[in-house]
Amino acid sequence: MPLQIINSVATWILKKRIHQMELFLKYPHEVQEELLFNLIKSAESTQIGKKYNFSSMKNYTTFSERIPVSTYEDLEPLIEKTRQGEQNVFWNSNIKWFAKSSGTTNAKSKFIPVSAESLENCHYKASKDLLCLYLNNNEESQMFTGKSLRLGGSKQLYENNNTFFGDLSAILIDNMPIWAEFSSTPSSKISLMGDWETKLPAIINETINENVTSLAGVPSWMMVLLQKTLETTGKSNLLELWPNAEVYFHGGVNFDPYREQYKKLFPKDNFKYYEIYNASEGFFAIQDLNDSNELLLMLDYGIFYEFIPMDTFGTLNQRVIRLNQVELNKNYALVITTNSGLWRYLIGDTIRFTSLNPYRIKVTGRTKHHINVFGEELMVENTDTALTKTCKEFNCEITDYTVAPIFMSDKQKGAHEWIIEFKAKPDNIENFRNALDKNLQNVNSDYEAKRYNNMTLNPLVLNVARENLFYDWLKQQDKLGGQHKVPRLSNERTYLESLLTLQ
């Protein structure tokens, strides 16, 4: 079948989903309410369903009063039961897949349950919806005349007691429908390679002769791959290699600090960037408009959403609210109940709403990855925004960064200490440091108040990292490639101190 016909048929099939999306766009609260009680009904006979008497739950109030908000550590004993082969513990269908994840920083592995329902009605459904929304906004797309370059953190799957665990991307690739495998590059064999430094040249070798029309992966690691591809091929930009490339689907970290670098790799005005928000626990939101930095919260993926206002998070006054109670431009910790049996699970991400009709969000950081030692409430979104603006002012580019507090003592006031690895350094580091500090005050009024006349906080301290410092640090921890990310902010100095020892 000619590629143009394949492209037309695939586009037509995917765009049919738009009409189904209109239901949750028009009736968001009703869709979420019905979804919640379908989840409760499904799990009535499970151990957790009997413990909390799901069969008698008639409204959201009883649901929220009986079931506590939980962390992974709270749920781990139940998850371990299922990993050892016991079923019907927290979900009614058999759970045989577990996404192994250590999050951004935690050295201890987490095993996130992935049900058949979650695979089909969340992860794969979202992948199709991503394409659907993109195609609906770009009628002229020829994406299916070529292949998608995918970059996951995949390692092989391991079996234990008839259950399987590995990276989520490995689980997705292992269960991938044939049409998705046909339209992707590199092959599953190479995608599932575990050693990043062996995998990198293998990906390049297999993809340089393909007609790549789209790309998908975490911006930081995709950047490493693409720059290495340029070195290998001697091309000045990637359109010389893949002239039909039209869109990059990205997620995992804020794209803004990398945007200008990607524009140099794909130097054409109509090249598109589409952001997604997903995790081992589920797929949550998709950019639904061209040239937007907002993500549409997807309400019919088998995930019920609740939110904890960050100004009450972790306090005695902590409160949990529903979707119909959220407000614009406030930071919330995300709580999810899923079709994999995660009940009121605190995923660890923070978001804020940019629109309430429809519900659109931006990811602002992690509940553990912020700095509030001095009452400054500094979020990753703040530091990313300030750093992006400063880099633009000084015509420089970064590879990665992290920030930690300098604690007050008898001899010194507090401050924030940064370590930044530059791809292209500013001409004057001191001027850059001053501008970064000022831009940070402009985006965070609490930080500005603490910096006023150096009363509480001294000016930020800036360390310029040697080349490949962050890469070497991640390699030391066996966290090269894929979904692994450098922790941007921390309330303590562990990460920063370990980086400085490698300087």
Buried (B, 14 or more C-beta within 10 A) or exposed (E): EEEEEBBBEBBEEBBEBBEEBEEBBEEBEEBBBEBBBEBBEBBBEBBBBEEBEBEEBEEBEBBBEBBEBBEBEBBBEBBEBBBEEEBBBBBBBBBBBBBBBBBBBEEEEBBBBBBBBBBBBBBBBBBBBBBBBBBBBBEEBBBBBBBBBBBBBBBEBEEEEEBBBBBBBBBBBBBBEEEBEEBBBBBBEBBBBBEBEEBBEBBBEBBBEBBBBBBBBBBBBBBBBBBBBBEBEEBEBBBEBBEEBBBBBBBBBBBBBBBBBBBEBBEEEEBBBBBBBBBBBBBBBBBBEBEBBBBBBBBBBBBBBBBBBBEBBEEEEBEBBBBEEBEEEEBBBBBBBBBBBBBBBBBBBBBBBBEEEBBBBBBBBBBBBBBBBBEBBBBBBBBBBBBBBBBEBBEBBBBBBBBBBBEBEEEEBBBBBBBBBBBEBBEEBEEBBBBBBBBBBBBBEBBBBBBEEEEBBBBBBBBBBEEEBBBBBBBEEEBBBBBBBBBBBBEEBEBBEEBBEEE
